[in-house]
């Protein structure tokens, strides 16, 4: 919300993700505004590489959007494409990740 975009370097991501000297994490998530979705999500793995999508991260970001908006469905844009998040009862959230892409 406002200010500069969060664009850490690979070295900065590795430093944050380091469990001995940083916060420690498997992935670092950045949330930005989007012209065609409820939010745009950037994902960096602990090695500093930016990746296209993550189901668990999408559920977390989606939960925040659903809670703040009071809606039952939201769209999160990623480098890989748009992912739809749905309330699934209680504190559960599901994500339509689309067809599996197996030809990595």
Buried (B, 14 or more C-beta within 10 A) or exposed (E): EEEEEEEBEEEBBBBBBEEEEBEEBEBBBBBEEBEEBBBBBBBBBBEBEBBEBBEEBBBBBBBBBBEEEEEEBBBBBBEBEBBBBBBEEEEEBBBEBEEEEEEE
